[in-house]
Amino acid sequence: MNVKRDEKIGVILFLLPVLILFIAFFVYPVIYLVIMSFNKWSGFDAPVFTGLTNYIKIFTDKVFIRSITNNIIWALVAGFVQVPLAVLTAILLSYKPRGWKIFRTVYFFPQVISGVALATLWSAVYNAQYGMLNGILRILGLGHLEKNWLGSLDTAFPALLIYWVFYVGYFMVIILADIQSIPEDYYEAADIDGASRIRQSISITVPLAKTSIVTCMLLAMINGMRQFEQVYMLTNGGPSNRTSVMVLYLYKEMQNYAYGTSSAAAVVLICVGTIVILTLRNTIGRPNY
């Protein structure tokens, strides 16, 4: 009995520092955020309780609704387009074709570059006057397809998604590591049964790598819900707020010293993100951790 009690005390002592940090830097800020969302506060004077005024304001704001919609679209694209691309890339590299280590490094390399640097690069690619994309279209004789990709209402948001979705290196490395841990016996048995590589990937690789795939989908969708720097650098929410996202919306509210409104937007962001993630976990399955 004393041994079990000592073990419990030891566990509590090990967890206590982390618990204190978690409460201090997560639980308390979230509680404070919720409280401030019911107040009007400019940051210079005392907060004034206004009830649901901030929530009514943001939900009647077309820019905020557009921001929520864009975030949900971004999260869904991240989970159901970006991660499947990462799975496909990981499966192809798991066959270990010639130079597969080089390709693995190349795919992962953008992950070590800051988002600001990548956004600056793609800003040049999409530039209407001297951008590489329009230049390639002119060379191919498709000059009639040239556009101001980041300045057009029809192409601005898709342009942001398209460049971002192909950066699959981070998730590819996680899934590839999981695939490489699958025992070769399964594949040898499948070879004896005459299963093709495609059939082996569908029936063996994907099911056995489900844990890492679902985990990557969760991470990708969380990342999609908190997009900011790419949008801020490339379009700043334009044109006409077509590419606005929730973090950018609350940032601009803070710039206008509307801290109550920005707090309400942050609370909604947390709630929407939680709903999206829980829905994914309950429909696709829980990773085994």
VOGURO-374639 format. One record per residue (C-alpha): residue number from 1; residue in three letters; x, y, z. Coordinates in steps of 0.05 Angstrom, whole numbers. Layout:
N
  resi  resn      c1      c2      c3
   NUM   ala       X       Y       Z
...
//
This chain:
289
  resi  resn      c1      c2      c3
     1   met       0       0       0
     2   asn      56      48      18
     3   val      90      33     -49
     4   lys      27      50     -88
     5   arg      18     113     -47
     6   asp      90     134     -59
     7   glu      80     121    -134
     8   lys      18     166    -135
     9   ile      55     221     -97
    10   gly     113     215    -147
    11   val      66     220    -206
    12   ile      32     281    -176
    13   leu      99     315    -163
    14   phe     122     302    -234
    15   leu      57     328    -263
    16   leu      50     389    -217
    17   pro      99     435    -253
    18   val      67     421    -320
    19   leu      -2     429    -291
    20   ile      17     497    -261
    21   leu      44     520    -328
    22   phe     -18     494    -364
    23   ile     -64     532    -317
    24   ala     -22     595    -319
    25   phe     -11     599    -394
    26   phe     -74     566    -422
    27   val    -132     558    -374
    28   tyr    -126     627    -342
    29   pro    -117     664    -410
    30   val    -178     627    -439
    31   ile    -221     644    -379
    32   tyr    -198     717    -382
    33   leu    -212     717    -457
    34   val    -283     693    -447
    35   ile    -295     745    -393
    36   met    -268     802    -437
    37   ser    -311     779    -495
    38   phe    -371     806    -455
    39   asn    -339     873    -445
    40   lys    -324     935    -484
    41   trp    -251     953    -475
    42   ser    -203     997    -513
    43   gly    -142     976    -473
    44   phe    -135    1045    -441
    45   asp    -197    1052    -397
    46   ala    -233    1004    -351
    47   pro    -273     947    -384
    48   val    -348     959    -388
    49   phe    -395     900    -387
    50   thr    -438     898    -450
    51   gly    -467     828    -448
    52   leu    -474     796    -517
    53   thr    -463     860    -555
    54   asn    -395     838    -582
    55   tyr    -422     771    -606
    56   ile    -482     805    -639
    57   lys    -434     853    -673
    58   ile    -388     800    -702
    59   phe    -444     753    -725
    60   thr    -477     810    -762
    61   asp    -411     830    -794
    62   lys    -404     801    -865
    63   val    -328     803    -859
    64   phe    -330     759    -798
    65   ile    -377     709    -831
    66   arg    -331     708    -892
    67   ser    -272     696    -845
    68   ile    -306     637    -812
    69   thr    -324     607    -879
    70   asn    -253     615    -905
    71   asn    -224     582    -843
    72   ile    -271     523    -848
    73   ile    -255     514    -922
    74   trp    -180     519    -906
    75   ala    -186     467    -851
    76   leu    -225     419    -896
    77   val    -175     427    -953
    78   ala    -118     415    -904
    79   gly    -149     352    -877
    80   phe    -178     322    -941
    81   val    -131     347    -995
    82   gln     -64     364    -964
    83   val     -59     302    -920
    84   pro     -81     253    -974
    85   leu     -27     283   -1019
    86   ala      22     272    -962
    87   val      -2     199    -956
    88   leu       7     188   -1031
    89   thr      77     219   -1029
    90   ala      97     177    -968
    91   ile      72     113   -1001
    92   leu     111     127   -1065
    93   leu     174     142   -1025
    94   ser     164      79    -983
    95   tyr     178      39   -1047
    96   lys     248      69   -1043
    97   pro     257      88   -1116
    98   arg     325     114   -1139
    99   gly     340     179   -1104
   100   trp     282     173   -1055
   101   lys     323     204    -998
   102   ile     336     265   -1040
   103   phe     262     272   -1056
   104   arg     246     264    -982
   105   thr     293     321    -966
   106   val     266     365   -1022
   107   tyr     194     355   -1000
   108   phe     211     370    -928
   109   phe     256     429    -942
   110   pro     200     482    -945
   111   gln     183     465    -873
   112   val     248     495    -848
   113   ile     235     561    -885
   114   ser     193     613    -849
   115   gly     122     624    -873
   116   val     139     697    -885
   117   ala     195     679    -933
   118   leu     150     630    -971
   119   ala      95     682    -974
   120   thr     144     733   -1003
   121   leu     167     682   -1055
   122   trp      96     667   -1077
   123   ser      78     740   -1078
   124   ala     130     747   -1133
   125   val     104     684   -1169
   126   tyr      32     711   -1169
   127   asn      51     783   -1186
   128   ala       8     809   -1243
   129   gln      63     848   -1279
   130   tyr     127     807   -1272
   131   gly     103     744   -1237
   132   met     131     676   -1260
   133   leu      61     646   -1267
   134   asn      38     697   -1318
   135   gly     105     693   -1352
   136   ile      98     618   -1362
   137   leu      28     628   -1390
   138   arg      55     679   -1440
   139   ile     111     631   -1461
   140   leu      59     575   -1472
   141   gly      16     621   -1514
   142   leu     -37     625   -1461
   143   gly     -31     699   -1448
   144   his    -107     705   -1448
   145   leu    -107     667   -1382
   146   glu     -64     719   -1347
   147   lys     -95     747   -1284
   148   asn     -80     789   -1223
   149   trp     -82     725   -1183
   150   leu     -82     757   -1114
   151   gly    -123     818   -1135
   152   ser    -181     783   -1167
   153   leu    -243     764   -1128
   154   asp    -248     698   -1163
   155   thr    -176     675   -1157
   156   ala    -147     706   -1093
   157   phe    -170     654   -1043
   158   pro    -158     593   -1088
   159   ala     -88     621   -1103
   160   leu     -73     621   -1028
   161   leu     -98     550   -1019
   162   ile     -64     521   -1081
   163   tyr       6     544   -1063
   164   trp      -2     523    -990
   165   val     -33     455   -1000
   166   phe      26     426   -1037
   167   tyr      73     436    -979
   168   val      63     365    -953
   169   gly     133     352    -926
   170   tyr     118     355    -852
   171   phe      60     306    -855
   172   met      96     263    -907
   173   val     155     251    -860
   174   ile     108     231    -802
   175   ile      69     182    -846
   176   leu     131     155    -880
   177   ala     162     138    -813
   178   asp      99     101    -794
   179   ile      97      63    -860
   180   gln     169      42    -853
   181   ser     154      12    -785
   182   ile     103     -37    -817
   183   pro     133    -108    -816
   184   glu     155    -133    -884
   185   asp     120    -199    -871
   186   tyr      53    -169    -890
   187   tyr      78    -147    -957
   188   glu     114    -213    -970
   189   ala      50    -251    -956
   190   ala      12    -204   -1003
   191   asp      64    -216   -1057
   192   ile      54    -291   -1051
   193   asp     -21    -280   -1059
   194   gly      -8    -239   -1122
   195   ala     -30    -172   -1094
   196   ser      -7    -112   -1134
   197   arg      28     -53   -1102
   198   ile     -35     -12   -1107
   199   arg     -75     -66   -1072
   200   gln     -21     -73   -1018
   201   ser     -23       2   -1007
   202   ile     -99       3   -1000
   203   ser    -106     -61    -958
   204   ile     -42     -59    -916
   205   thr      -6       7    -916
   206   val     -64      55    -906
   207   pro    -101      15    -851
   208   leu     -37       2    -812
   209   ala     -16      75    -818
   210   lys     -85     101    -798
   211   thr     -60     127    -731
   212   ser      -9     174    -762
   213   ile     -56     193    -819
   214   val    -112     214    -771
   215   thr     -62     250    -727
   216   cys     -36     288    -788
   217   met    -107     306    -808
   218   leu    -120     334    -739
   219   leu     -55     375    -741
   220   ala     -70     399    -812
   221   met    -140     422    -795
   222   ile    -116     457    -732
   223   asn     -64     492    -775
   224   gly    -119     511    -824
   225   met    -161     542    -770
   226   arg    -105     587    -746
   227   gln     -78     613    -812
   228   phe     -51     684    -809
   229   glu      18     700    -835
   230   gln       8     676    -906
   231   val     -57     714    -914
   232   tyr     -29     776    -879
   233   met      33     777    -923
   234   leu       0     761    -990
   235   thr     -68     796    -989
   236   asn     -80     825    -919
   237   gly    -150     797    -927
   238   gly    -164     830    -994
   239   pro    -190     840   -1045
   240   ser    -254     865   -1011
   241   asn    -241     819    -951
   242   arg    -249     758    -997
   243   thr    -189     723    -965
   244   ser    -199     746    -894
   245   val    -191     693    -839
   246   met    -211     695    -766
   247   val    -142     708    -737
   248   leu    -132     766    -785
   249   tyr    -201     792    -767
   250   leu    -187     793    -693
   251   tyr    -118     823    -706
   252   lys    -150     881    -744
   253   glu    -200     891    -688
   254   met    -142     895    -638
   255   gln    -109     946    -684
   256   asn    -173     987    -677
   257   tyr    -169     979    -601
   258   ala    -234     938    -600
   259   tyr    -207     886    -552
   260   gly    -276     863    -531
   261   thr    -295     847    -603
   262   ser    -229     813    -617
   263   ser    -238     771    -554
   264   ala    -307     749    -577
   265   ala    -278     731    -645
   266   ala    -224     690    -611
   267   val    -275     653    -569
   268   val    -314     636    -632
   269   leu    -250     613    -666
   270   ile    -235     566    -608
   271   cys    -306     538    -610
   272   val    -308     529    -685
   273   gly    -240     496    -685
   274   thr    -261     449    -629
   275   ile    -324     429    -666
   276   val    -287     415    -730
   277   ile    -234     373    -695
   278   leu    -284     333    -653
   279   thr    -326     320    -715
   280   leu    -265     293    -751
   281   arg    -246     248    -692
   282   asn    -317     220    -685
   283   thr    -327     207    -760
   284   ile    -260     182    -784
   285   gly    -235     151    -720
   286   arg    -192     163    -660
   287   pro    -117     154    -665
   288   asn     -91     103    -616
   289   tyr     -54     145    -566
//
